[in-house]
């Protein structure tokens, strides 16, 4: 993937997404990323999928807010050497109210649980932007995601 912008460009954006994955462990300490996020206008929506919320947690942005993370451990996380990501989120951000919902809307910050929860967050953000249920159902059908969408569309916590 080739980015169109760098941190130095300060592009105007409606939303900023931090994806999850192993790389978020180091990004929790990336001061340049944190400074960039702090510099974003209050109107920029901050979103994350899975362990991406750890970055916002480390920055203190989840203090006093509800947020979610992945609830099922991988092999290492389920061993005595690991910790389930949602429990790690609680450890990183003790002032955060941990939610087990797949998507949590805390106003400016919207978090999604595990990897596939990013799909539900995308549908939710479309809904939040004003798209109606007919449109969302049609998108889900086109993506061959109708059954999952029907199951998870209401697993959302709004603060």
N, C-alpha and C positions, 0 to 999 in steps of 0.2 A: 504494500500500500504506500502511495506517495502522498504526503500531506500537502495541502495547498497553502497552509499558513504555519508559522512558528509562533512560539510564545512572544517573540519580539513584535510580531505584526499586530497583535491585539485585535483580531477580527471581531466585528459585531456578530453576536450570535444570540439566538433565542434560548438555546439549551446547551448544556455541557454534560457529556456522558463519560463516566469512568467505568469501563468494563471490569469484570472480575478476572480472576486467573492468578497464576503464580506471581506474575510481575507486580501485582499490587502490594506485595510484601515490601518491596524496595521503594515503591512510590509513596508509601506512607511517610517516608523521610525525605522526599524530594522537595527541598525548599523552593526551588524554582516553580514547580507545579503549584505548590501551596500559594506562593505569591501571585501567580497567574489567577488562581481561583479567587483569592481575596480581591483582586483588581477588577473582577467581572462586575458589571452593574447589578444592582439588586433585582432587576427585571429578568436577569438570565436564570433560567431554571437549571438547577443542579440535580442531575440524575446519576444513578449507579445501578449496576447489576452485580449481584453476588458479592464477592469480597471487595468490589470497588467502593463500597460504603466504608471500608476501613480507612480510606484516605480522608473522607469527610470526618470520620470519628476521630482520627489522630489530630485533625485540625481544630477539634472542638466544635465543629459546626452542628453536630447532632445532640449536643447537650440540651436537655430539656425537651427533646423532640422524640417522636416514635420513629423507629427504623427497623428494617428487617435484613436478613442475610440467609444464606443457604443453611438448611436444617439437617441435611443428610451428610454424614462424613464420608470422605474417601478412605482408602485403606490406611494411610498414615494417620489421618485425623482420628480414626476410630481406635488407634493403638494407644498405648500408654504414653507415647511420645507426642501425641497430637491433641487437638481440640477442635470440636465442631465449629465451623465458621460463625454461627450465630452466637455461640458462647464466647468466642474470641471477640466478637463485636462488643458484647457486654463488658468484657475485660478492658478493651481499648477505650470504650466510652461509658464509664460507669454512670454518668448523668443522663444517658440516653434511655428512653423507654423502649425496650425490646419488644417487637411485635412478631408473631408467627404468621402473619398474613403474607401472601405472595407479593403483594404490592402495597407500599405505604406512602401515602401522600401527606407530607407534613408542611404543605404550602410551597415554599421555594425549593425544598428538597424532596425528591421522590426516589425511594429505594425499592429495588426488586430483589427477591430471594435468590434462588439458584439460577443457573444458566437459562433454563426454559422460561423462568419467570420474566425474563426480559421481553418475551413475546407479550405477556399479559400487560407489562408496563407500557409497551408500545401501543397496544389497543386502548389502554386506559388514557394515555396521553392524547390519542386521537379523540377520544370521548371528551376529555377535558378541554380540548381545542374547539369543541363544538360539533364534531361529526356525530350523526345520529346512529342509532342501533342498526338500522337497515344497511347503512354504509359499512359499519364494522362487521356485521354478519356476512356481507358480500365479500369483504376483504378476507375474512377467515375462510370462507368457502373456497375462494380462488386459491388461497395458500394451502388448501387441504388441511385446515386447522380447525374446522367447525366443531368437532367433538371436544377437543381440548378447550377451545374458547367457551363452549357451553358449560363445561365443568368449572373452569377457573374464573370466569368473567366477574364474579362477585366476591372473590377472595381478595378484597381490597380494604384497607383501613384508611380512612380520611380523618385527619386531625382537625 
